[in-house]
Amino acid sequence: MVAPLNSVLILFSALSFLGYGSACFLSAYMKREFERYRLASQRTLVGGLQLCAAIGLLAGLSQPWMGRAASAGLALMMLVAVGVRIIIKDSLPQTTPALFYLALNAYLSLAAF
């Protein structure tokens, strides 16, 4: 059984990545961002993985192993995102969302499910 606060955190992360993943396919802004990251060819892969992981987080509410796997995958993705932001010399405010989602999903994978 997932604790109530953890359920809220899981839902927050899942909804966030449903949004981010969808934006990878639908948003001109995200297309420009992936070009800025020098990862334009990876945009649809990243978006698809984010959507799958978001669904995995939701499935984790009844199948904890899925939630752990999905949150660990998102934490790894956000670790790479932080690295990309460092390489392209983004500012700390630009890097903070990736750091936040890295910490959130690392917590979820280790303690929430």
N, C-alpha and C positions, 0 to 999 in steps of 0.2 A: 504494500500500500504506500503510495506516494504522499508525503506530508503536504498539507494545504499550501504552505508558502512555496514549496518546490513545484507544486502543480502550477502556481501562478507564474513562476520563473520559466517553466517548460512552455507554457502557453505563450508567454511573452517572446521567447526565443523562436518558437515555431511560427508565430504570426509575423515576426520580423523577417524571418528567412523566406516565408511565403511571399512577402512583399519584395524583398531584395531579389529573390530568384525570378519572380515575374518581371521585375523591372529590367533584368538582364535581357529579356526578350522584347519588351514593349517600350522601353524608355530611350529616347534619343540622348538624354543626359548620361545614362549608363553606358551607352555606346561610346560617347566622347570620353568618359572616365576610363574605360578599358583601353582606349587608344592612348590616353595619358599614362596609364600604367604600363604601356607597351605589351599588352596582353589581349589585343583585339581579337585574335584568332581563338582565344580561350573563353570568350564571353558566354557563348551558349552552353559550353560544358560546365562552367562555373554556375550559371543560372540553373541548369538541370540538376546539378549536385545539390545546390541549396534547396531546391524544391523537394527533392527526394529526402534530404536530411530533415526538412521541416515535417514532412509526413512521418518520417521515422521517429521524431520526437513525440508526435501525437500518438503514434502506435505504442511508444514506450510507456504510455500511461497504463496499458494493459499487458504489454510484453516488455518488461524492463530491459532485457538484453538489447532490444531494438533501440530503445532510448539511449542506452549507454553508447552503443555503436554510433548512432546519429550524432549525439553531442560530442563524442570524441572526434568524429570526422569534421564537424564544424569547428571545433577548437583547433584542429590541425590546419584547416583552411584559413582560419583567422590568424594563426601564427605565420603562415605564408603571406597573408595580406599585410601584416605588420612589417615583415621583411621587405616586401615590395615597396611599401610606403617609405621605409628607410632608404632603400636604394634610389628611389626617385626624389628623395629629399623633401618629402612632405613635412609640414609643420606638426607639432604635437597636437594641436586641435584637429587637424585633418586625420591624424593617426588614432586619436582617442576612441572613435567608434569600434575600430578593429580590435584595439586593446580591451575594450569593454566586453565585446562578444567573445573574445578569446577567454577572458577570465570567467564569464558567465557559463560558457559551454564546457570549460575545463571543470568547473564546480559541478555542473549537472552530470557530467560523465563519471565523476568520482564519488559524488555524495547523494544525488537526487533520486536515483532509480533503485 
